[in-house]
Amino acid sequence: MSPHFSDKLLKAVNDWQAGSVGKTKKAKKIIEILRASPVEDHLTQCADPCFRRSVLAKEAVSNLYFNFKIPEETSSWTLRASVAEKFKGGPPKAQSGQPHRPGVIFKHVPTPSEVVLNLENLYCHEAFWPSVDHWTSQGVDLSSGIRKFRGSQHEVILTVDAVPHNEIYAFGGDATLQFQGDGVGGLPMIGEADPDPTVVEQNFSQFGLAPRRWVKGEGVWRVYTNWIEKADQKMLALLGPPPQVL
């Protein structure tokens, strides 16, 4: 008797978890397999908030300023905010001589059409590990993703077109920088210059404080509105006052 989950599906899931390159192509492979051999509905559904840790590069910051949303794509989300906060070591660390890219965590409740596969539910399925054991005994290598990470990431695969500004759950970076970074074009958005990361590290360590942290709750709105106000000021200084209408 064949196991509940096919080797094709398990290999595709393993490949998805094994690396961050080519996520869109990997997700399309999973979708093709699910269309050919559908699984239970709850494995392709998610009604709970999902979290994703990202870094705001210049293009993303510009989109946030002009459009109040950031384009997204097919990517890994987690059902646990704590997982997103610790992912890749937490808030991004400033690098000497490089513009600081603030980190962000999104909180998004997916629509039914955005869910590719709910790995959290898949890993909890009673037939999942028996299927993994069966195909492993047949020589299928599932060690780089499924066996390595298991269900530790509490993951859901989502295809999200964009996330609006009000779905920002946390900002993160060096505490003294708040939400600095290059933004509209090459225009520095907040702060004229980034302090040296080594100096920041030393100053905070003297008081037993973490130089990098996530700003959450009401702090998110304060950081965001402060950033918008200062960005507006810089944009006005760049463009000049609007022309008078006679």
C-alpha positions as CSV (number, residue, x, y, z in Angstrom):
1,M,0.0,0.0,0.0
2,S,1.3,3.4,-1.0
3,P,2.0,6.0,1.7
4,H,-0.5,8.8,2.2
5,F,1.9,11.5,0.8
6,S,3.8,11.0,-2.4
7,D,7.5,11.1,-2.8
8,K,7.1,14.0,-5.3
9,L,5.4,16.1,-2.7
10,L,7.8,15.3,0.1
11,K,10.8,16.0,-2.2
12,A,9.3,19.4,-3.2
13,V,8.7,20.3,0.4
14,N,12.2,19.2,1.3
15,D,13.6,21.3,-1.5
16,W,11.6,24.3,-0.4
17,Q,12.9,24.2,3.1
18,A,16.5,23.4,2.1
19,G,17.4,26.8,0.6
20,S,16.2,30.3,0.0
21,V,17.1,30.5,-3.7
22,G,14.4,30.1,-6.3
23,K,11.4,30.2,-4.0
24,T,8.9,31.1,-6.7
25,K,10.0,28.2,-8.9
26,K,9.9,25.8,-5.9
27,A,6.4,26.9,-5.0
28,K,5.2,26.4,-8.5
29,K,6.4,22.9,-8.3
30,I,4.5,22.3,-5.1
31,I,1.3,23.8,-6.7
32,E,1.7,21.5,-9.8
33,I,2.0,18.4,-7.5
34,L,-1.0,19.4,-5.5
35,R,-3.1,20.0,-8.6
36,A,-2.3,16.5,-9.8
37,S,-2.8,14.9,-6.5
38,P,-4.9,17.1,-4.1
39,V,-4.5,16.8,-0.3
40,E,-6.9,17.5,2.5
41,D,-8.3,21.0,2.5
42,H,-6.8,22.0,5.9
43,L,-3.3,21.6,4.4
44,T,-3.9,24.4,1.9
45,Q,-5.7,26.7,4.3
46,C,-4.7,29.1,7.0
47,A,-6.9,31.5,9.0
48,D,-4.3,32.5,11.6
49,P,-2.0,35.6,11.4
50,C,1.4,34.8,9.8
51,F,4.6,36.7,10.3
52,R,7.6,37.3,8.0
53,R,10.9,39.0,8.8
54,S,12.5,41.0,6.0
55,V,14.9,43.8,5.4
56,L,13.9,47.1,3.9
57,A,16.2,47.8,1.0
58,K,16.0,51.2,-0.8
59,E,13.3,50.2,-3.3
60,A,11.1,48.8,-0.5
61,V,11.5,51.9,1.5
62,S,10.5,54.1,-1.4
63,N,7.4,51.9,-2.1
64,L,6.5,52.3,1.6
65,Y,6.8,56.1,1.4
66,F,5.0,56.6,-1.9
67,N,2.5,53.8,-2.0
68,F,2.1,52.9,1.7
69,K,2.7,49.2,0.8
70,I,5.6,47.0,0.0
71,P,5.6,44.5,-2.9
72,E,5.9,40.8,-1.7
73,E,6.2,37.5,-3.5
74,T,6.0,33.8,-2.8
75,S,7.9,33.3,0.5
76,S,8.0,31.6,3.9
77,W,5.9,32.9,6.7
78,T,5.6,31.6,10.2
79,L,2.7,31.2,12.6
80,R,4.9,32.3,15.5
81,A,6.1,35.9,16.0
82,S,8.9,34.6,18.1
83,V,10.3,32.6,15.2
84,A,10.2,35.7,12.9
85,E,12.0,37.8,15.6
86,K,14.9,35.3,16.0
87,F,15.2,34.5,12.2
88,K,18.7,35.2,10.9
89,G,19.8,36.4,14.3
90,G,17.1,38.9,14.9
91,P,17.1,42.6,13.7
92,P,19.7,43.2,10.9
93,K,23.0,44.4,12.1
94,A,24.6,47.6,10.7
95,Q,27.8,47.1,8.7
96,S,30.6,49.6,8.8
97,G,30.7,51.7,5.7
98,Q,27.3,50.4,4.5
99,P,23.9,52.2,4.6
100,H,21.9,50.6,7.4
101,R,18.8,48.6,6.2
102,P,16.2,48.5,8.9
103,G,14.4,45.2,9.5
104,V,10.7,44.7,9.5
105,I,8.3,42.0,10.6
106,F,5.0,41.8,8.8
107,K,1.8,40.4,10.3
108,H,-0.6,39.2,7.7
109,V,-3.8,37.1,7.8
110,P,-3.8,35.3,4.4
111,T,-6.7,35.1,2.1
112,P,-7.6,31.5,0.8
113,S,-6.0,32.2,-2.6
114,E,-2.7,33.2,-1.0
115,V,-2.0,29.9,0.8
116,V,0.2,27.5,-1.2
117,L,0.8,24.9,1.5
118,N,0.4,25.0,5.3
119,L,3.6,23.2,6.5
120,E,2.5,23.5,10.1
121,N,-0.6,21.4,9.4
122,L,1.4,19.1,7.1
123,Y,3.9,18.2,9.8
124,C,1.1,17.6,12.3
125,H,-0.7,15.2,10.0
126,E,-0.7,11.7,11.4
127,A,0.4,10.2,8.1
128,F,3.3,12.7,7.5
129,W,6.2,11.0,9.4
130,P,5.2,7.5,8.3
131,S,5.3,8.7,4.7
132,V,8.7,10.3,5.3
133,D,10.0,7.1,6.9
134,H,8.7,5.0,4.0
135,W,10.3,7.1,1.3
136,T,13.5,7.4,3.2
137,S,13.7,3.6,3.4
138,Q,13.3,3.7,-0.4
139,G,16.4,5.9,-0.9
140,V,14.7,9.3,-1.1
141,D,16.9,11.9,0.5
142,L,14.9,14.2,2.7
143,S,17.7,15.2,5.1
144,S,18.4,18.8,3.9
145,G,15.0,20.2,4.6
146,I,12.4,18.0,6.3
147,R,14.8,16.0,8.5
148,K,16.9,19.1,9.3
149,F,14.2,21.7,10.2
150,R,11.3,19.4,11.0
151,G,8.4,21.6,12.2
152,S,10.6,24.1,14.1
153,Q,9.7,27.0,11.8
154,H,5.9,26.6,12.1
155,E,5.8,27.6,8.4
156,V,3.1,28.5,5.9
157,I,4.0,29.1,2.2
158,L,2.2,32.2,1.0
159,T,2.0,34.1,-2.3
160,V,1.3,37.7,-1.2
161,D,1.3,40.5,-3.8
162,A,1.9,43.3,-1.3
163,V,1.7,44.2,2.4
164,P,0.3,47.6,3.5
165,H,2.0,49.8,6.1
166,N,-0.6,48.9,8.7
167,E,0.6,45.2,8.6
168,I,4.0,46.1,9.9
169,Y,4.3,44.3,13.3
170,A,7.8,45.4,14.2
171,F,10.7,47.6,13.1
172,G,14.2,46.4,14.0
173,G,17.8,47.5,13.8
174,D,20.4,49.2,15.9
175,A,18.5,50.9,18.7
176,T,20.1,54.3,18.2
177,L,19.2,54.3,14.5
178,Q,15.5,53.7,15.0
179,F,14.4,53.7,11.3
180,Q,17.3,55.2,9.4
181,G,18.2,54.1,5.9
182,D,18.3,55.2,2.3
183,G,14.8,55.8,1.0
184,V,13.3,58.0,-1.6
185,G,15.8,57.7,-4.5
186,G,19.1,58.3,-2.8
187,L,17.6,60.6,-0.2
188,P,18.5,59.7,3.4
189,M,15.2,59.3,5.2
190,I,16.1,59.6,8.8
191,G,19.3,60.9,10.3
192,E,22.1,62.5,8.4
193,A,24.6,59.7,9.0
194,D,24.7,56.3,10.6
195,P,26.9,56.0,13.7
196,D,29.7,53.5,13.6
197,P,28.2,50.0,14.5
198,T,31.3,49.2,16.7
199,V,30.8,52.4,18.7
200,V,27.1,51.6,19.1
201,E,27.9,48.1,20.3
202,Q,30.4,49.3,22.8
203,N,28.2,52.0,24.3
204,F,25.2,49.7,24.8
205,S,27.3,46.9,26.2
206,Q,28.5,49.2,29.0
207,F,24.9,49.3,30.3
208,G,24.1,45.7,29.6
209,L,21.7,46.6,26.8
210,A,21.2,45.0,23.4
211,P,22.3,47.3,20.6
212,R,19.7,45.7,18.3
213,R,16.1,45.3,19.1
214,W,12.6,45.0,17.7
215,V,10.2,47.9,18.3
216,K,6.7,46.6,18.6
217,G,3.2,47.7,19.7
218,E,2.6,51.4,19.9
219,G,6.3,52.0,19.2
220,V,5.7,50.9,15.6
221,W,3.4,53.7,14.9
222,R,5.6,56.3,16.6
223,V,8.6,55.2,14.5
224,Y,6.6,55.1,11.3
225,T,5.0,58.5,11.7
226,N,8.3,60.0,12.8
227,W,9.9,58.6,9.7
228,I,7.1,59.9,7.4
229,E,7.3,63.4,8.9
230,K,11.1,63.6,8.4
231,A,10.9,62.1,5.0
232,D,8.3,64.8,4.0
233,Q,10.6,67.5,5.3
234,K,13.5,66.2,3.2
235,M,11.3,65.8,0.2
236,L,10.1,69.4,0.5
237,A,13.6,70.6,0.9
238,L,14.6,68.7,-2.2
239,L,11.7,69.8,-4.4
240,G,11.0,73.2,-2.9
241,P,7.6,74.7,-2.0
242,P,4.6,74.1,-4.4
243,P,4.0,76.8,-7.0
244,Q,1.5,79.4,-6.1
245,V,-1.8,79.4,-8.0
246,L,-2.9,82.8,-9.2
